[in-house]
Amino acid sequence: MIPAIGLLVGLVIGIVLHPDVPLGLQPYLPIAVIAALDAVFGAVRAVLDGIFDDKVFVVSFLSNVVVAALIVYLGDQLGVGSQLSTGVVVVLGVRIFSNVAAIRRHLFHA
């Protein structure tokens, strides 16, 4: 439940404060958000499965964001940034939907 609460608090803070993202970081923000959502939904699934570990969550959260941003940065340097961005979004999207399906099965037994 802590990851979900943290996500909600972060969303509210972002909506209230309207932070400015530097132009150089703007291509990486959507990828970082998707990577963070993957970690959050994975944590919610782990809580429901009874195997949540806060250290694993923090490491997963940070490493997902850093690795996804590095992949996109590498793609930008190689001139194929949009293709690698799409790949990252697809992979993390599949993981997010898999975790959401597991959460749905756990909550609704369907």
Secondary structure, DSSP 4 states (H G I P E B T S, - for coil): -HHHHHHHHHHHHHHHH-PPPPTTTTTTHHHHHHHHHHHHHHHHHHHHHT---HHHHHHHHHHHHHHHHHHHHHHHHHT-HHHHHHHHHHHHHHHHHHHHHHHHHHHH--
